[in-house]
Amino acid sequence: MWEAILQGIFGLVQFFYNICGDWGLSIIIITIIFRLLVAPLMHKQAKSSYTMQKIQPKMNEIQEKYKNDQVRLSQEMQKIYAEAHFNPLAGCVPMLIQMPIFIALFQVLRNIQNYITGDTSHICFYQIVPDLVKNPSQAFGEGVLQFLPYLILIIIFAGATFFPMVQQQLKNKDNPQGRQTLIMAAVMSVMMVFIAWTSPAGVLLFWGVSSLIGIAQNQFTMSRCRRQDAQKEEEYLENAHPYDVDVTRKVKKARPKKKSK
């Protein structure tokens, strides 16, 4: 089963290579198609992230109020999630979907000789990245100019992981766990550097382009959500008229005068 998936991934890369004549461009085309297919999921993820930013102050208040009562805290948090239609696991879905493709492309490029007979030195990206099969650790000993394209791919590969988490934290300055979030993002980026160091450049190209497109999609959705909220608020203010209270004062009846004796 897995071998059939690997053959399918290679078949797609080779199909687009036969059309455009460049292996790197073929990988980019596949990446764009993949991102278009998962665009609805990415849209939901971005909306979930935006909702998280909106409910964060209320969550902080609940966490402080019930910090000594974990059961009540969990119940109140679930109520907030339900009211806001927020799913905490939504942000993990795109990452989980990408991983099988990442692993499959990793294995295809690492064992490219099993799929292509003959010379594999032509598997490049318009000479910008001279060898998509080679990994940064192999290119490191070939000189600065040879290593530079691979270094750029590493920076994009790791930075695209770190940037969204930092950006979200900057917008959630009231989050008491902000410091831990930044530390976790930094640790993840270091881990990504270690992964990138031994990954074929073609895999880094796929993941880097995919992450950059994901950041652009996220920014677009977030901007759209902010505009929609601003529009709703504006419409609410326009339609919110003060109540006209019609008060009718009762006319006081004249008191009857006492008859003088």
C-alpha positions in Angstrom: 0.0 0.0 0.0 2.7 2.5 1.0 4.8 1.6 -2.0 1.8 2.4 -4.2 1.5 5.8 -2.6 5.2 6.4 -3.2 4.8 5.4 -6.8 1.8 7.8 -7.1 3.8 10.7 -5.6 6.7 10.1 -8.0 4.2 9.7 -10.9 2.7 13.2 -10.2 6.2 14.8 -9.9 7.3 13.2 -13.2 4.0 14.1 -14.9 4.4 17.8 -14.2 8.1 17.6 -15.0 7.2 16.3 -18.5 5.0 19.4 -18.9 7.2 22.1 -17.5 10.7 20.6 -17.9 11.9 21.3 -14.4 11.8 19.1 -11.3 11.7 21.9 -8.8 8.8 23.7 -10.6 7.0 20.4 -10.8 7.2 20.1 -7.0 5.9 23.7 -6.6 3.0 23.0 -8.9 2.1 19.9 -6.9 2.4 22.0 -3.7 0.0 24.7 -5.1 -2.5 22.1 -6.1 -2.3 20.5 -2.7 -2.8 23.8 -0.9 -5.9 24.5 -3.1 -7.4 21.2 -2.2 -6.9 21.8 1.6 -7.9 25.5 1.3 -11.3 25.0 3.0 -9.6 23.3 6.0 -7.0 26.1 6.1 -9.9 28.6 6.1 -11.5 26.9 9.0 -8.2 26.8 10.9 -7.6 30.5 10.4 -11.2 31.3 11.5 -10.6 29.1 14.6 -7.4 31.0 15.3 -9.2 34.3 15.0 -12.0 33.1 17.3 -9.3 32.0 19.8 -7.9 35.6 19.8 -11.4 37.0 20.5 -12.2 34.6 23.4 -8.7 34.7 25.0 -9.6 37.5 27.5 -12.6 35.5 28.7 -10.6 32.3 28.9 -7.9 34.1 31.0 -10.7 35.3 33.4 -12.1 31.8 33.7 -8.7 30.3 34.3 -8.0 32.8 37.0 -11.4 32.4 38.7 -11.4 28.6 38.8 -7.6 27.9 39.0 -8.2 25.8 42.1 -11.2 23.8 40.7 -10.1 21.9 37.6 -13.5 20.2 37.1 -15.4 23.5 37.1 -12.6 25.1 34.9 -13.0 22.4 32.3 -16.8 22.8 32.3 -16.6 26.6 31.9 -14.0 26.3 29.1 -16.2 23.8 27.2 -19.1 26.3 27.5 -16.9 29.1 26.0 -15.8 26.8 23.2 -19.4 25.8 22.5 -20.7 29.4 22.5 -17.9 30.6 20.2 -18.0 27.4 18.0 -14.3 26.9 18.6 -12.5 23.7 18.1 -9.0 23.6 19.9 -7.9 20.8 17.6 -8.7 22.5 14.3 -5.2 23.9 14.0 -3.6 20.5 14.0 -5.6 19.2 11.0 -3.5 20.8 8.1 -0.3 19.7 9.7 -1.5 16.1 10.0 -2.7 16.2 6.3 0.7 17.4 5.1 2.8 14.9 7.0 2.0 11.8 4.8 2.9 13.8 1.7 6.0 15.1 3.4 7.1 11.6 4.4 6.3 10.1 1.0 8.2 12.9 -0.9 11.1 12.5 1.5 11.4 8.8 0.7 10.9 9.3 -3.0 13.6 11.9 -3.3 16.0 10.0 -0.9 15.6 6.9 -3.0 15.2 8.5 -6.4 17.6 6.1 -8.0 14.8 3.4 -7.5 12.5 5.4 -9.7 14.8 6.9 -12.3 17.3 4.9 -14.1 20.5 6.6 -15.0 21.9 10.0 -14.0 19.9 11.9 -11.4 22.1 15.1 -11.4 19.5 16.9 -13.5 17.0 16.9 -10.7 17.3 20.6 -9.8 15.3 23.8 -9.6 16.4 26.0 -12.6 20.0 25.8 -11.2 18.8 27.9 -8.2 19.0 24.7 -6.2 21.5 22.6 -8.1 20.4 19.2 -6.7 17.0 18.6 -5.1 18.1 15.1 -4.0 21.0 16.4 -2.0 20.5 17.5 1.6 22.1 20.5 3.3 24.5 18.4 5.3 25.9 17.1 2.1 26.1 20.5 0.5 27.7 22.1 3.5 31.2 20.8 2.6 31.0 22.0 -1.0 31.6 25.7 -0.3 29.5 28.7 0.7 28.0 29.4 -2.7 26.9 25.8 -3.1 25.5 25.7 0.4 23.7 29.1 0.2 20.5 27.8 -1.6 20.2 25.0 0.9 20.6 27.5 3.8 17.8 29.6 2.5 15.6 26.6 2.3 16.4 25.7 5.9 15.5 29.3 7.0 12.2 29.2 5.2 11.5 25.6 6.5 12.1 26.6 10.1 11.0 30.2 10.0 7.6 29.3 8.5 7.0 27.2 11.6 8.1 29.9 14.1 6.5 33.0 12.4 2.8 32.1 12.7 3.1 31.3 16.4 5.0 34.5 17.2 2.5 36.5 15.2 -0.4 35.0 17.0 1.2 35.7 20.4 1.9 39.3 19.5 -1.8 39.8 18.9 -2.7 38.0 22.2 -0.6 40.0 24.5 -3.0 39.3 27.4 -2.3 35.6 27.2 -0.5 34.6 30.5 1.0 31.6 28.7 2.6 33.8 26.1 6.2 33.2 27.2 5.7 29.4 27.2 4.2 29.7 23.7 7.2 31.6 22.4 9.6 29.1 24.0 7.7 26.2 22.4 7.8 27.9 19.0 11.6 28.4 19.3 12.1 24.8 20.3 10.0 23.6 17.4 12.0 25.8 15.0 15.3 24.3 16.3 13.8 20.8 15.8 12.8 21.8 12.2 16.4 22.8 11.5 17.6 19.4 12.6 15.0 17.7 10.4 15.9 20.0 7.5 19.7 19.3 7.9 19.3 15.7 6.6 16.2 16.2 4.4 16.5 16.3 0.6 16.2 19.8 -0.8 13.1 18.9 -2.8 11.3 18.1 0.4 12.4 21.5 1.9 11.1 23.2 -1.3 7.7 21.5 -0.9 7.4 22.3 2.8 8.7 25.9 2.5 6.4 26.8 -0.4 3.5 25.1 1.3 4.1 27.0 4.5 4.5 30.4 2.8 1.2 29.8 0.9 -0.4 28.8 4.2 0.8 32.0 5.9 -0.7 34.0 3.0 -4.0 32.1 3.2 -4.1 32.7 7.0 -3.5 36.4 6.6 -6.2 36.7 4.0 -8.8 34.9 6.2 -7.9 36.8 9.3 -8.2 40.1 7.4 -11.5 39.0 6.1 -12.8 38.1 9.6 -11.7 41.5 10.9 -13.5 43.3 8.1 -16.7 41.3 8.7 -16.6 42.0 12.5 -16.1 45.7 11.8 -19.0 45.7 9.3 -21.3 44.0 11.8 -20.3 46.5 14.5 -21.0 49.4 12.2 -24.4 48.0 11.2 -25.2 47.4 14.8 -24.4 51.0 15.7 -26.4 52.3 12.7 -29.5 50.3 13.7 -29.2 51.0 17.4 -31.7 53.9 17.9 -32.4 55.2 21.4 -35.9 54.2 22.7 -38.4 57.0 22.5 -40.4 56.9 25.7 -43.7 58.6 25.5 -44.6 59.7 29.0 -48.0 61.2 29.6 -48.3 63.1 32.7 -51.5 62.8 34.6 -53.3 66.0 35.0 -53.9 66.7 38.6 -57.5 67.3 39.5 -58.2 70.3 41.5 -59.0 69.5 45.0 -62.5 70.5 46.1 -62.5 73.5 48.3 -64.1 73.1 51.7 -67.2 75.1 52.2 -66.8 77.8 54.6 -69.2 77.8 57.5 
